[in-house]
Amino acid sequence: MGKPTGFLEFTRELPAKRPAQERVHDYKEFIERFPDEKLNQQSGRCMNCGVPFCHSGCPLGNVIPEFNDAVYRKSWKEAYDILSSTNNFPEFTGRICPAPCETSCVLGINQPAITIEEIEKHIIEIAFDKGFVKPHKQIYRSGKKVAVVGSGPAGLAAAAQLNLAGHAVTVFERDDAPGGLLRYGIPDFKLEKWVIDRRVKLMEEEGIVFKCNAHVGVNISISDLLREYQAIVLSGGSTVPRDLPIPGRQLKGVHFAMEFLKQQNNRVAKKTVTEKDILATGKNVIVIGGGDTGSDCVGTSNRHGAVSITQFELLPKPPDARNNVMPWPTYPMLLKTTSSHEEGCERHWAVATKEFIGDQDGNLKALILVDLEWKVVDQRPAQFVEIKGSERKVPCELALLAMGFVHPQHEGLIKELELELDERGNVRASEKNYQSNIGKIFTAGDMRRGQSLVVWAIKEGRDCAEKVDEFLVGNSLLETADGNMIARYLV
């Protein structure tokens, strides 16, 4: 522990942000770096808590007190070595993770938690600045070839680990650049794409091959992959969005969130948008869905110059603080106000959309809404009940459906392989071996577990890689029990 009294002397602070009225005019990241003194203070708050519950709160098992101590002592190489031993991509999680580690922080019992996520981001960025992050020189090769289908965080993590184990890894991505939803779902103001490019370049230097515009099951034959590779990892994500099949759904102006967000990411990257432009400029925008994707739509709509932005959530408004049903150190479902909300947004909870209303030309012009309450009816389990007399019409020219994803795309690859699915429509594979009903085909990430967090996708990719390694050579040195990443021959 760096400073025994640090948690008594300093309170939680976050880095400064560029003002909202300034940052809504561009798509650059707007969170500044900590000054050295502040970074030292925040890492010094990490207390000698005996049992660090932050380890269990983090799906990756990051060794948080130890890297906080190294940061306090300004031992940057040590901090980087500790962090990278459990996390392949701290530059991603340090920007876009909801930080379940922080809600498990022991200090969080009666004080604001340690700023773990920001410290993590500073460690990796300082490590890049100081030249600590270098491609691993692999001198052992197993002679085994592995195909990874999908280059989101799960696929990238699996590829990185399998390459460390000495296998020849090729990553197939159906889009024109690697990254999955990191590139084509998360806005640039949260994750600029040079961050992804920097990591992909390192992976290429380590020997990993990326093949883009390679849609397996469409322009890449799955039969060819089965013949050429000794193992295949499917990490294509959960890509089928949850729809809202109500009257007027076909109107022009009703879109899935990812259609809207992907277009804008293409514009920022100066790529051609081939579909009809979906723009919030000069419109009343309603975002249906209260999660992070909905928040991303809010931030993007603000940058487009929407007249008004409203976000609806089906569930009741969450509490501001823990209550009896959300005790520490469980992950609490609390009210979350994001940087996008700070930029301007009206939010409503316990609201259902009943109908989309259009004009004579088929353009969306309004929504019909109704308020809900959660109650027990006729001794059945609690359910949503519409409040009588609350139905109303609100103006809207752009409605964005941000209600999550239901399962991976079944048409094409999954159906062609006749892969078994679980009751939710995900590819069936247990956490014991990540193996599908076809022996040499494994799966990881949202395609297996359903829609989840980036940090969970990285863990899935790492754990799946260990099982693939065992399948190929009989045992694995990619140990995940304690989070250590060990290659057979690495210099």
N, C-alpha and C positions, 0 to 999 in steps of 0.2 A: 504494500500500500504506500503510495507516494507521500501523502500528507495526512497524518492521522486525524487532524482536526479540520480537514478541508470541508467536510459536509456541514460543519458548524459555522464556518467562516464565510462560505459563499453559497449563494442560491443558484438555481437553474437559470441559465441564460441561453438564448439562441442567437445565431449570427444575424446581423442586420439584413434587411431586404430593401431592394430598390422600391421607392414609393409606388403604390398601385397605379396612380394616375400617369406615371412614367412608363412602367413596365408593360402596360396593356397596349402599347404602341409597337411592340416587337415580340419576337418569340425566343429571346435569349433567356438562359437561366438567370435568376435575379437574387439568389441567396448568396451573400458575400462570405468570404473566409473570416474565421476568427482571427483577431490579433493574437500574437504569441502569448501575451499575458492572460487573455481570456481562455485560450485553449488550455493553458497550464492550470488555471483555476477550475475549469469544468472537469478535467480529468482528475484533479486533486480531490473532487467531491466524492469519488468512488471510495466507499468505506470498507473496512475490514469486517465484512458482515458474517463471516463464518461459513454460511451456506449461501453461495451466490445463485439465487433463483433465476437471475438473468440467463444463466446457461440453459435452463430448461425452457425458459420463455422463447429463446431463439431456436427455431427448427434446425439450424446448422450447428448448434452447440458452440457458438463462438466463445472463445476464452476471454471474456470481457474484462474482468478485474486485472488480469495480467497485462493486456494491451493498454488499459488505462494507466497502469503504473508506469509502463514504458514511455507513454506519452508524457506523463508528468515529469519524468526524468529526461525528456527530450532524446530518448534512445530510439530514433526513428527506424533504424534497420531492425531492431528487436521487435518493435511494435508491428512493423510490416510482416515480419516472419511469423509472428503469433497469429495475426489476422488472416494471412493468406494460407495458413495451415488448415483452416476450416472453411474458408469462403473463397471460391474461385473469382468472384466478381464483386468485391466490396464497393467499386465505383458505381455499380447499379443499386445495390441495396442501400448504400449510403445516401442515395438520392430519392428512391421511390418506395422504400420499405415502410410499412406502418409501424415498425419497431415494437413488436410484441415483447422484445427483451426489456424495453423501458417500463411496460406495465407490470413486469415481474420484478423490477428492481426493489431490493429490500428497503432502500431509502424512501421509496415511494409509499411506504406505509403511512408516514406522517409528514413527508416533505415532497417537493417536486423531484421526480426521478432524474437520474444522470442523463445527460444528453448523449446517449450511446451512439445513435445514428450519425449525428454530426461529427463526433470524434472518429468514427469509422471512416467517413468520407474524407476527413482531413488526413488520416493515416495514409490512405491509398494515394491521394493527390500529392502529398509531400513525398511519398515513396517514388512516384513518377518523376517529380521535380528533381529529386536527388539521384535518379538513375538506378534505384534499387530494383525496379521491375524490369526484368530481362527475360527473353525466351529461354526456357530450359533446354539444355543440350542433351538430347537423348542418344545414348550410344548403344542401347539394347533395342532390338526389334524382334518381336515374337514370330513374325511371318504371317500373322493372322490379320484379316481385313474386316473392318466393321463399318457399316453404313448407318449414319444417324439421319433420320428423316425429320426435318424441322429444326430451325436454328433459333428458337426462343431460348430463354434462360435454362430450361431443362436440357434441351439438346446441346447447347454450348457447354454446360457443365459436364454432361456425359462424355462429349467429345474430348474435352480437356483432360478428364480423368483417364479415359481409355488410351489416349495418346501417351500420358505419363506412364501407363502400364506397359508401353512398348508396342501397342497395336497400331496398324495403319488405319487412320480414320478419315472417312469422307463424309461431309455434311451436305445433304440435299435440301435446298430451300426453294419453295415455289415462287416466292417474290424475287424482285431483282437485286436484293441485298440482304445479308444476314441480319438477324435480330428478332424476327417475329414481332410480337406486340410491343417489344421494347422500341422497335423502329417505327412500326406502322399503327400503333395504338396510343402510346403515351406521347403527349405533346412535347415539343422541343423545349418549352419553357420549364418543364420538369426534368427532362433528360435530353440534352443536346446530342445529336447523332454522331458527332466526332468522338464522343466517349465510347460508343459501340465500335466505331471504326478503329480506334486505337487498340482495343482489346482483340478484335478480329485479326488485325495485322500481326500482333504478337502470336496468336494461335497459328497463323499461317507460317510464321517464322519457325515455329516449333514442329511443323510438318503436317498440320491438319489441312486437308483440301476442302475448299468450299465450292459447291456447284450451285449457282443461282439460276432462276428461271427453270428450275428442274422440279416439275410437279410429278411426283411418283404416283403412278396409276393413270397419268394422263399422257405426258410426253416422255416419261421415264418408265420403262417396263418393270413391274415388280418381279416378274420372272427372271429378268436379267440380274436384279439385285440378289435374289435368292441363290442364283447360280454363282455369282461372283464373290459374295461376302459370306464369311463364316458366322456372322451375327448381324442382326439389324435392330436398331433402337428406334421405336416410333415415339416422337415427341412433338407431334403436330399441334398440341394444344386443344382447348375446348373452343370451337370456332362458330358453332351454330347459336345465334343470339335468341334470347327469349322474345317472342313476338307478343303483340297485343291485338288479338283478333276481335275487334269491336267494329260497329258500323262506321264507315268512312276511312277504314285503314288504307284503302287504295288511293286516297287523295294525294295529289302532288303537294309535297311539303311535309310528309310523314316519313321519317328515315330512321334506320338503325344508327346508333351512336358511332359505330365503327366506320360506317360509310362516310360520315361527316369528319371524323378525326383523321382517317387515313388520307382523305383528300388534302387536308390542310398540311399534314406531314409531307406529302408530295410537293405541295406548293413551296414550303419552306426549303425543301431540298432542290428546288428549281427543276422538278420533273414534270412532265406533261400529265395533266389530269384528263383522262380519256372520257370519263363519265360526265354527265351534266353537272355543272357546279352546284354544290350545296353550300349556300352562304347565309349567315345570320344577319348580314348588313341591312339595317333599316327595318328589321322585323321584330315582332313580338315572339320571343323564343320560349318554349316550355320544354323542360327536360324532365322526362318521366323516369324516375329512378334516383335514389339518394346516395348511391355509392361513389367510389372514386372515379369510375367512368363518367358518371353524371357530372361530377365536379370538373373533370377535364373538358366536358362539353360547355360548361359554364365559362371556364377560363378562355376557351377558344372563341365562344360567342362574344365575350367582352372585347376580344382583340379584333373581331370582325366589325364591331360597331353596331351591335343589336340595340333596338329601341328599349326593350325590356327583356329581362331574363328571369324566369321563375322555375324553381325546381320542386317537383312533387315526390313524395315518398308515401308508399302504402302503409307503412308501419307507424305507430305513434312516435312522438318526439322522444328521443332518448334522454336520460338524465345527464346532468352536467358532471356528477361525481358518482363514485361507487355507492351501491346500496347493499342491502342484505343478500340479494340474489347474485351479486357480482363481487364476492370477497377477493381481497388480495390473496395469492398472486395470479388469479385467473384473468383471462383477457376480458376486459369490460366493454360492453356495448354502450359507449358514451357518445354524447353529442360531439361531432367532429366538424370544426369550422376550418376549411382549407384556405390556402392562399387565393384560390379562385373565388371562393365566397367573399373574401375580404375585398376583392376587386369590384363587387357589385352583383347581388343576386337576392331575389326574394324567395324564401323557402317555406314550404307548407308540408305538414305531416298528416297522416291518416286521411289521405285524399285518393279517390279512385277516378279514373277517366272512363266515362260511359260511352262517349261518341265523339268522332271527329266530324266537324261540319265544314262543308266546302261551298264555293260559289258555283255559278253556272258553267264555268270553264274547268271545273275539277280541281281548283286550287284550295288548299286548306285556309280557312279564315277564322275558325273558332273551335273550342273544345267544350264539351259538356262535362261538368265535374260533379262529384257528390262527396260529402264528408262521411267518414266512417268512425265507428266506435267498436272496441274490442270487448265482447261480452259473452256470457254463457246463455245459451238459449235452449230451453227444454232439456236441461241437464246434460246436454252434449258438450264436447270440448269447446273451449272458447273459440270464437270465430268473429270475422268482421261482419258488422251489420250496418247497412246504410242508415244515416240519420234522416228522418223524414223532413222534407221541406228545405234541405240543404242544397238541392240540385241547382246549378247555375251555369251560365255560359260565360266563357272568358275569351278575349280575342287572342288569336295565335296564327301566325303564318309559317312557323317552322316548329315541328314537334320532333324531338329526338328521343328515341327509345333506348334507355340505358338501364335495362333491367337484368343484366347479366347474361350468362351463356348456359345452355342446357347440356351440351355434350359435343364431342368431336364430330366432324363431318363423316357420315357413314357411306355416302355414295363414293364410289371409286375404290380407293385403297382398302378400306376396312371390309367392304362387301366382297371385293374381289378375292381377298385372302380368307374370307369366311371366319373372321376373328370373333371369338365369343365376347359378348357385351354383358355388363352388369345391369342391375335393375334400373340404373339411371342413364343407361346408354353409353357409358364409358367402356373403353377396352378393359376386359377383365384380366387382372393380374394382381397377385397378392404382394404385400410388402416383404414377404419372405424371399422371393426371387425375381419379382418384376417381370415374370415370364408369361407370355400369352399361351393360348392353347396350341400354338405352333412353336416347337422347341427352340428354334434359333431366333425367334422374334420376341423382343422385349419392348416394354413401354414404360414411359415415365412422364411426370408432370401432369398438367391438366387433362391430358388425354386419358390418363389412368385414374387420377383422384378426383377429377372434376375441377371446375373453376376455383382457383386459389391464388395465393400470393406469389410474387417473384421469389421470395426467400424459400418458400416451400418447393417451387420448381427447381431451384438450384440444388436443394437437398435431395429431391427425387432423382435428379440427373446423376448426382454423385453416388447415391446408393445403388441405383440401377447399374452404373458402370462397374461397381464392385461385383455384382452378380454376373454381369457379362464376362468380366475377367475370369471369374471362377469357372464359368461355362466353357471358356476357350482353353484355359490352361490347367484347370483342376484346383487351383487355389488363387488367392488374391492378396496382394500387399497394399491394396487401396483400402486400408482399414477405416471403417466408419464408426466403430464402437466408441472410440474416443475422439473421433473427428480428425485424426491424423492422416495426412496425405503423403504416402510413401511410394516412390517409384522403385523398380527393381535396380536399375543402374542409372543414376542421375548425377551429373556433375555440374 
